[in-house]
Amino acid sequence: MNFKKAKNNSKVFSLLTNTFVLILVPFLIWMLFFDENSYVNHRKYNAEIDDLKNTIQFYKSEISKDSALIKNLRDSVALEKFAREKYLMKKKNEAIYIIEFDTIKK
């Protein structure tokens, strides 16, 4: 008897047993969490897009740095300096001494 009293008097019960609510709630749960284009997937995709945009920005800055370096290396003096410092190249009758400084204080 308590079920019939709750059924007749309760607005919550009538709302929960409404046909539209019974269809809409599972549909929303399905669309938000389980569907291929769910909200959770969209958040993952947006995070991935942000990471890719950051990567693009990083590589654009690296390209601009490298372009400036290439432009600078067209001069033979700058090219020789770069080869000596970066790749430790030398002329035929030279000796190279690499001096490393110990930065750790004892």
DRENTORKOL-3810 file (N, C-alpha, C; in nm, 4 decimals):
REM DRENTORKOL-3810
@n.u->0.0810; n.v->-0.1196; n.w->0.0000; ca.u->0.0000; ca.v->0.0000; ca.w->0.0000; c.u->0.0852; c.v->0.1259; c.w->0.0000
@n.u->0.2001; n.v->0.1203; n.w->0.0588; ca.u->0.2864; ca.v->0.2376; ca.w->0.0626; c.u->0.3293; c.v->0.2790; c.w->-0.0786
@n.u->0.3472; n.v->0.1811; n.w->-0.1662; ca.u->0.3865; ca.v->0.2107; ca.w->-0.3034; c.u->0.2777; c.v->0.2886; c.w->-0.3755
@n.u->0.1538; n.v->0.2504; n.w->-0.3552; ca.u->0.0430; ca.v->0.3207; ca.w->-0.4212; c.u->0.0245; c.v->0.4606; c.w->-0.3653
@n.u->0.0472; n.v->0.4774; n.w->-0.2346; ca.u->0.0374; ca.v->0.6104; ca.w->-0.1760; c.u->0.1491; c.v->0.7002; c.w->-0.2300
@n.u->0.2694; n.v->0.6462; n.w->-0.2393; ca.u->0.3820; ca.v->0.7231; ca.w->-0.2912; c.u->0.3585; c.v->0.7562; c.w->-0.4382
@n.u->0.2960; n.v->0.6645; n.w->-0.5073; ca.u->0.2687; ca.v->0.6851; ca.w->-0.6491; c.u->0.1683; c.v->0.7977; c.w->-0.6696
@n.u->0.0703; n.v->0.8045; n.w->-0.5891; ca.u->-0.0355; ca.v->0.9047; ca.w->-0.6057; c.u->0.0060; c.v->1.0421; c.w->-0.5541
@n.u->0.0867; n.v->1.0493; n.w->-0.4523; ca.u->0.1165; ca.v->1.1759; ca.w->-0.3873; c.u->0.2500; c.v->1.2388; c.w->-0.4294
@n.u->0.3403; n.v->1.1629; n.w->-0.4823; ca.u->0.4756; ca.v->1.2119; ca.w->-0.5042; c.u->0.4933; c.v->1.2703; c.w->-0.6444
@n.u->0.5403; n.v->1.3962; n.w->-0.6484; ca.u->0.5713; ca.v->1.4601; ca.w->-0.7762; c.u->0.7009; c.v->1.4037; c.w->-0.8338
@n.u->0.7926; n.v->1.3645; n.w->-0.7461; ca.u->0.9198; ca.v->1.3073; ca.w->-0.7904; c.u->0.8949; c.v->1.1750; c.w->-0.8610
@n.u->0.8094; n.v->1.0922; n.w->-0.8038; ca.u->0.7775; ca.v->0.9637; ca.w->-0.8644; c.u->0.7130; c.v->0.9824; c.w->-1.0016
@n.u->0.6222; n.v->1.0772; n.w->-1.0117; ca.u->0.5573; ca.v->1.0996; ca.w->-1.1411; c.u->0.6566; c.v->1.1557; c.w->-1.2438
@n.u->0.7513; n.v->1.2355; n.w->-1.1972; ca.u->0.8522; ca.v->1.2886; ca.w->-1.2877; c.u->0.9459; c.v->1.1784; c.w->-1.3352
@n.u->0.9873; n.v->1.0909; n.w->-1.2435; ca.u->1.0791; ca.v->0.9835; ca.w->-1.2791; c.u->1.0151; c.v->0.8772; c.w->-1.3674
@n.u->0.8880; n.v->0.8604; n.w->-1.3592; ca.u->0.8202; ca.v->0.7611; ca.w->-1.4428; c.u->0.7660; c.v->0.8211; c.w->-1.5713
@n.u->0.7927; n.v->0.9468; n.w->-1.5944; ca.u->0.7510; ca.v->1.0103; ca.w->-1.7181; c.u->0.8272; c.v->0.9454; c.w->-1.8344
@n.u->0.7587; n.v->0.9228; n.w->-1.9446; ca.u->0.8180; ca.v->0.8558; ca.w->-2.0598; c.u->0.9360; c.v->0.9333; c.w->-2.1167
@n.u->0.9224; n.v->1.0636; n.w->-2.1251; ca.u->1.0296; ca.v->1.1454; ca.w->-2.1798; c.u->1.1549; c.v->1.1406; c.w->-2.0924
@n.u->1.1373; n.v->1.1418; n.w->-1.9629; ca.u->1.2507; ca.v->1.1352; ca.w->-1.8712; c.u->1.3167; c.v->0.9982; c.w->-1.8800
@n.u->1.2356; n.v->0.8939; n.w->-1.8886; ca.u->1.2892; ca.v->0.7588; ca.w->-1.8979; c.u->1.3703; c.v->0.7385; c.w->-2.0256
@n.u->1.3393; n.v->0.8112; n.w->-2.1296; ca.u->1.4144; ca.v->0.8017; ca.w->-2.2541; c.u->1.5314; c.v->0.8990; c.w->-2.2554
@n.u->1.5105; n.v->1.0189; n.w->-2.2046; ca.u->1.6111; ca.v->1.1250; ca.w->-2.2120; c.u->1.7334; c.v->1.0978; c.w->-2.1234
@n.u->1.7153; n.v->1.0482; n.w->-2.0037; ca.u->1.8270; ca.v->1.0269; ca.w->-1.9111; c.u->1.9260; c.v->0.9226; c.w->-1.9654
@n.u->1.8823; n.v->0.8048; n.w->-2.0081; ca.u->1.9807; ca.v->0.7111; ca.w->-2.0652; c.u->2.0460; c.v->0.7645; c.w->-2.1935
@n.u->1.9679; n.v->0.8387; n.w->-2.2729; ca.u->2.0237; ca.v->0.8965; ca.w->-2.3947; c.u->2.1351; c.v->0.9958; c.w->-2.3612
@n.u->2.1135; n.v->1.0825; n.w->-2.2636; ca.u->2.2155; ca.v->1.1790; ca.w->-2.2244; c.u->2.3388; c.v->1.1098; c.w->-2.1666
@n.u->2.3171; n.v->1.0083; n.w->-2.0846; ca.u->2.4308; ca.v->0.9342; ca.w->-2.0283; c.u->2.5097; c.v->0.8683; c.w->-2.1401
@n.u->2.4395; n.v->0.8099; n.w->-2.2358; ca.u->2.5076; ca.v->0.7464; ca.w->-2.3483; c.u->2.5876; c.v->0.8480; c.w->-2.4288
@n.u->2.5285; n.v->0.9621; n.w->-2.4580; ca.u->2.5951; ca.v->1.0631; ca.w->-2.5401; c.u->2.7127; c.v->1.1276; c.w->-2.4670
@n.u->2.7035; n.v->1.1437; n.w->-2.3366; ca.u->2.8107; ca.v->1.2089; ca.w->-2.2618; c.u->2.9300; c.v->1.1172; c.w->-2.2354
@n.u->2.9072; n.v->0.9881; n.w->-2.2183; ca.u->3.0150; ca.v->0.9015; ca.w->-2.1733; c.u->3.0505; c.v->0.7868; c.w->-2.2674
@n.u->2.9553; n.v->0.7292; n.w->-2.3357; ca.u->2.9817; ca.v->0.6048; ca.w->-2.4075; c.u->2.9894; c.v->0.6183; c.w->-2.5586
@n.u->2.9387; n.v->0.7243; n.w->-2.6136; ca.u->2.9363; ca.v->0.7397; ca.w->-2.7591; c.u->3.0763; c.v->0.7655; c.w->-2.8135
@n.u->3.0958; n.v->0.7421; n.w->-2.9419; ca.u->3.2252; ca.v->0.7656; ca.w->-3.0046; c.u->3.2631; c.v->0.9134; c.w->-3.0001
@n.u->3.1657; n.v->1.0007; n.w->-3.0057; ca.u->3.1889; ca.v->1.1452; ca.w->-3.0008; c.u->3.1474; c.v->1.2030; c.w->-2.8657
@n.u->3.1767; n.v->1.1323; n.w->-2.7596; ca.u->3.1327; ca.v->1.1739; ca.w->-2.6269; c.u->3.2091; c.v->1.2957; c.w->-2.5775
@n.u->3.1587; n.v->1.3524; n.w->-2.4716; ca.u->3.2209; ca.v->1.4697; ca.w->-2.4093; c.u->3.3618; c.v->1.4359; c.w->-2.3603
@n.u->3.3790; n.v->1.3171; n.w->-2.3075; ca.u->3.5099; ca.v->1.2738; ca.w->-2.2571; c.u->3.6101; c.v->1.2674; c.w->-2.3723
@n.u->3.5684; n.v->1.2109; n.w->-2.4846; ca.u->3.6573; ca.v->1.2041; ca.w->-2.6008; c.u->3.6902; c.v->1.3434; c.w->-2.6531
@n.u->3.5925; n.v->1.4313; n.w->-2.6536; ca.u->3.6178; ca.v->1.5679; ca.w->-2.6999; c.u->3.7199; c.v->1.6384; c.w->-2.6112
@n.u->3.7134; n.v->1.6163; n.w->-2.4820; ca.u->3.8131; ca.v->1.6761; ca.w->-2.3932; c.u->3.9524; c.v->1.6225; c.w->-2.4223
@n.u->3.9636; n.v->1.4925; n.w->-2.4482; ca.u->4.0935; ca.v->1.4339; ca.w->-2.4832; c.u->4.1452; c.v->1.4921; c.w->-2.6141
@n.u->4.0555; n.v->1.5040; n.w->-2.7117; ca.u->4.0958; ca.v->1.5593; ca.w->-2.8410; c.u->4.1387; c.v->1.7046; c.w->-2.8286
@n.u->4.0682; n.v->1.7818; n.w->-2.7472; ca.u->4.1059; ca.v->1.9221; ca.w->-2.7276; c.u->4.2422; c.v->1.9337; c.w->-2.6598
@n.u->4.2701; n.v->1.8463; n.w->-2.5639; ca.u->4.4017; ca.v->1.8468; ca.w->-2.4989; c.u->4.5102; c.v->1.8100; c.w->-2.5993
@n.u->4.4821; n.v->1.7144; n.w->-2.6853; ca.u->4.5791; ca.v->1.6748; ca.w->-2.7871; c.u->4.6019; c.v->1.7879; c.w->-2.8879
@n.u->4.4960; n.v->1.8585; n.w->-2.9229; ca.u->4.5080; ca.v->1.9727; ca.w->-3.0141; c.u->4.5947; c.v->2.0810; c.w->-2.9517
@n.u->4.5745; n.v->2.1079; n.w->-2.8237; ca.u->4.6574; ca.v->2.2086; ca.w->-2.7558; c.u->4.8044; c.v->2.1679; c.w->-2.7545
@n.u->4.8311; n.v->2.0398; n.w->-2.7278; ca.u->4.9695; ca.v->1.9922; ca.w->-2.7305; c.u->5.0308; c.v->2.0068; c.w->-2.8697
@n.u->4.9535; n.v->1.9748; n.w->-2.9713; ca.u->5.0041; ca.v->1.9874; ca.w->-3.1080; c.u->5.0283; c.v->2.1327; c.w->-3.1465
@n.u->4.9424; n.v->2.2230; n.w->-3.0988; ca.u->4.9641; ca.v->2.3659; ca.w->-3.1258; c.u->5.0928; c.v->2.4138; c.w->-3.0588
@n.u->5.1187; n.v->2.3675; n.w->-2.9368; ca.u->5.2435; ca.v->2.4028; ca.w->-2.8692; c.u->5.3643; c.v->2.3471; c.w->-2.9441
@n.u->5.3507; n.v->2.2259; n.w->-2.9938; ca.u->5.4590; ca.v->2.1653; ca.w->-3.0712; c.u->5.4841; c.v->2.2432; c.w->-3.2002
@n.u->5.3785; n.v->2.2847; n.w->-3.2658; ca.u->5.3924; ca.v->2.3643; ca.w->-3.3878; c.u->5.4646; c.v->2.4948; c.w->-3.3582
@n.u->5.4257; n.v->2.5595; n.w->-3.2484; ca.u->5.4899; ca.v->2.6863; ca.w->-3.2111; c.u->5.6383; c.v->2.6648; c.w->-3.1812
@n.u->5.6706; n.v->2.5565; n.w->-3.1124; ca.u->5.8108; ca.v->2.5258; ca.w->-3.0817; c.u->5.8911; c.v->2.5072; c.w->-3.2101
@n.u->5.8383; n.v->2.4278; n.w->-3.3020; ca.u->5.9119; ca.v->2.4022; ca.w->-3.4258; c.u->5.9223; c.v->2.5261; c.w->-3.5137
@n.u->5.8215; n.v->2.6129; n.w->-3.5104; ca.u->5.8315; ca.v->2.7383; ca.w->-3.5852; c.u->5.9436; c.v->2.8253; c.w->-3.5297
@n.u->5.9572; n.v->2.8297; n.w->-3.3973; ca.u->6.0651; ca.v->2.9081; ca.w->-3.3383; c.u->6.2009; c.v->2.8452; c.w->-3.3714
@n.u->6.2092; n.v->2.7126; n.w->-3.3706; ca.u->6.3338; ca.v->2.6459; ca.w->-3.4072; c.u->6.3684; c.v->2.6708; c.w->-3.5539
@n.u->6.2689; n.v->2.6715; n.w->-3.6395; ca.u->6.2930; ca.v->2.6992; ca.w->-3.7814; c.u->6.3455; c.v->2.8400; c.w->-3.8003
@n.u->6.2884; n.v->2.9350; n.w->-3.7260; ca.u->6.3367; ca.v->3.0736; ca.w->-3.7396; c.u->6.4809; c.v->3.0859; c.w->-3.6879
@n.u->6.5143; n.v->3.0163; n.w->-3.5797; ca.u->6.6518; ca.v->3.0180; ca.w->-3.5291; c.u->6.7478; c.v->2.9564; c.w->-3.6317
@n.u->6.7074; n.v->2.8419; n.w->-3.6872; ca.u->6.7933; ca.v->2.7752; ca.w->-3.7853; c.u->6.8076; c.v->2.8571; c.w->-3.9130
@n.u->6.7019; n.v->2.9257; n.w->-3.9529; ca.u->6.7095; ca.v->3.0105; ca.w->-4.0719; c.u->6.8077; c.v->3.1245; c.w->-4.0499
@n.u->6.8035; n.v->3.1828; n.w->-3.9306; ca.u->6.8984; ca.v->3.2895; ca.w->-3.8992; c.u->7.0411; c.v->3.2358; c.w->-3.8975
@n.u->7.0602; n.v->3.1154; n.w->-3.8445; ca.u->7.1926; ca.v->3.0536; ca.w->-3.8425; c.u->7.2425; c.v->3.0244; c.w->-3.9842
@n.u->7.1564; n.v->2.9728; n.w->-4.0687; ca.u->7.1941; ca.v->2.9446; ca.w->-4.2077; c.u->7.2303; c.v->3.0727; c.w->-4.2806
@n.u->7.1518; n.v->3.1766; n.w->-4.2566; ca.u->7.1812; ca.v->3.3061; ca.w->-4.3190; c.u->7.3173; c.v->3.3572; c.w->-4.2723
@n.u->7.3484; n.v->3.3365; n.w->-4.1457; ca.u->7.4756; ca.v->3.3803; ca.w->-4.0896; c.u->7.5920; c.v->3.2962; c.w->-4.1439
@n.u->7.5685; n.v->3.1683; n.w->-4.1719; ca.u->7.6755; ca.v->3.0790; ca.w->-4.2153; c.u->7.7120; c.v->3.0948; c.w->-4.3631
@n.u->7.6450; n.v->3.1806; n.w->-4.4350; ca.u->7.6812; ca.v->3.2041; ca.w->-4.5755; c.u->7.8162; c.v->3.2744; c.w->-4.5866
@n.u->7.8574; n.v->3.3402; n.w->-4.4794; ca.u->7.9893; ca.v->3.4031; ca.w->-4.4745; c.u->8.0921; c.v->3.2960; c.w->-4.4396
@n.u->8.2047; n.v->3.2913; n.w->-4.5126; ca.u->8.3027; ca.v->3.1849; ca.w->-4.4917; c.u->8.3707; c.v->3.1942; c.w->-4.3554
@n.u->8.3895; n.v->3.3160; n.w->-4.3036; ca.u->8.4518; ca.v->3.3315; ca.w->-4.1715; c.u->8.3592; c.v->3.2777; c.w->-4.0631
@n.u->8.2317; n.v->3.3086; n.w->-4.0742; ca.u->8.1355; ca.v->3.2591; ca.w->-3.9759; c.u->8.1209; c.v->3.1075; c.w->-3.9857
@n.u->8.1272; n.v->3.0550; n.w->-4.1080; ca.u->8.1178; ca.v->2.9103; ca.w->-4.1272; c.u->8.2369; c.v->2.8388; c.w->-4.0639
@n.u->8.3563; n.v->2.8953; n.w->-4.0811; ca.u->8.4754; ca.v->2.8355; ca.w->-4.0206; c.u->8.4674; c.v->2.8397; c.w->-3.8684
@n.u->8.4211; n.v->2.9521; n.w->-3.8133; ca.u->8.4074; ca.v->2.9657; ca.w->-3.6681; c.u->8.3074; c.v->2.8632; c.w->-3.6149
@n.u->8.1952; n.v->2.8481; n.w->-3.6843; ca.u->8.0926; ca.v->2.7525; ca.w->-3.6428; c.u->8.1483; c.v->2.6098; c.w->-3.6453
@n.u->8.2199; n.v->2.5740; n.w->-3.7516; ca.u->8.2750; ca.v->2.4385; ca.w->-3.7631; c.u->8.3786; c.v->2.4123; c.w->-3.6546
@n.u->8.4586; n.v->2.5114; n.w->-3.6222; ca.u->8.5602; ca.v->2.4927; ca.w->-3.5177; c.u->8.4968; c.v->2.4785; c.w->-3.3798
@n.u->8.3959; n.v->2.5608; n.w->-3.3508; ca.u->8.3363; ca.v->2.5573; ca.w->-3.2167; c.u->8.2414; c.v->2.4398; c.w->-3.1978
@n.u->8.1590; n.v->2.4147; n.w->-3.2962; ca.u->8.0551; ca.v->2.3133; ca.w->-3.2803; c.u->8.1076; c.v->2.1720; c.w->-3.3047
@n.u->8.1866; n.v->2.1529; n.w->-3.4084; ca.u->8.2297; ca.v->2.0193; ca.w->-3.4470; c.u->8.3787; c.v->1.9937; c.w->-3.4236
@n.u->8.4466; n.v->2.0865; n.w->-3.3588; ca.u->8.5872; ca.v->2.0735; ca.w->-3.3223; c.u->8.6764; c.v->2.0422; c.w->-3.4432
@n.u->8.6483; n.v->2.1057; n.w->-3.5546; ca.u->8.7311; ca.v->2.0870; ca.w->-3.6741; c.u->8.8557; c.v->2.1739; c.w->-3.6639
@n.u->8.9579; n.v->2.1356; n.w->-3.7365; ca.u->9.0837; ca.v->2.2089; ca.w->-3.7297; c.u->9.1490; c.v->2.2136; c.w->-3.8670
@n.u->9.2456; n.v->2.3006; n.w->-3.8781; ca.u->9.3252; ca.v->2.3058; ca.w->-4.0009; c.u->9.4334; c.v->2.1977; c.w->-3.9921
@n.u->9.5079; n.v->2.1767; n.w->-4.1022; ca.u->9.6017; ca.v->2.0641; ca.w->-4.1091; c.u->9.7126; c.v->2.0689; c.w->-4.0037
@n.u->9.7714; n.v->2.1803; n.w->-3.9795; ca.u->9.8858; ca.v->2.1877; ca.w->-3.8880; c.u->9.8469; c.v->2.2480; c.w->-3.7533
@n.u->9.7284; n.v->2.2177; n.w->-3.7050; ca.u->9.6846; ca.v->2.2721; ca.w->-3.5769; c.u->9.6589; c.v->2.1593; c.w->-3.4785
@n.u->9.6657; n.v->2.1939; n.w->-3.3530; ca.u->9.6283; ca.v->2.1015; ca.w->-3.2463; c.u->9.5162; c.v->2.1679; c.w->-3.1664
@n.u->9.4201; n.v->2.0898; n.w->-3.1276; ca.u->9.3065; ca.v->2.1429; ca.w->-3.0521; c.u->9.3182; c.v->2.0952; c.w->-2.9085
@n.u->9.3052; n.v->2.1892; n.w->-2.8162; ca.u->9.3046; ca.v->2.1587; ca.w->-2.6737; c.u->9.1687; c.v->2.1983; c.w->-2.6184
@n.u->9.0996; n.v->2.1031; n.w->-2.5621; ca.u->8.9683; ca.v->2.1298; ca.w->-2.5044; c.u->8.9873; c.v->2.1480; c.w->-2.3549
@n.u->8.9470; n.v->2.2646; n.w->-2.3074; ca.u->8.9597; ca.v->2.2965; ca.w->-2.1655; c.u->8.8199; c.v->2.2935; c.w->-2.1058
@n.u->8.7999; n.v->2.2056; n.w->-2.0114; ca.u->8.6706; ca.v->2.1959; ca.w->-1.9438; c.u->8.6868; c.v->2.2494; c.w->-1.8032
@n.u->8.5930; n.v->2.3306; n.w->-1.7638; ca.u->8.5967; ca.v->2.3888; ca.w->-1.6294; c.u->8.5068; c.v->2.3082; c.w->-1.5395
@n.u->8.5586; n.v->2.2775; n.w->-1.4211; ca.u->8.4805; ca.v->2.2054; ca.w->-1.3223; c.u->8.3920; c.v->2.3065; c.w->-1.2503
@n.u->8.2621; n.v->2.2929; n.w->-1.2658; ca.u->8.1695; ca.v->2.3900; ca.w->-1.2044; c.u->8.1254; c.v->2.3490; c.w->-1.0652
@n.u->8.1594; n.v->2.2289; n.w->-1.0236; ca.u->8.1201; ca.v->2.1813; ca.w->-0.8911; c.u->8.2251; c.v->2.2255; c.w->-0.7905
@n.u->8.1797; n.v->2.2994; n.w->-0.6897; ca.u->8.2736; ca.v->2.3459; ca.w->-0.5863; c.u->8.2834; c.v->2.2405; c.w->-0.4787
@n.u->8.4075; n.v->2.2154; n.w->-0.4372; ca.u->8.4316; ca.v->2.1125; ca.w->-0.3344; c.u->8.4459; c.v->2.1735; c.w->-0.1985
END
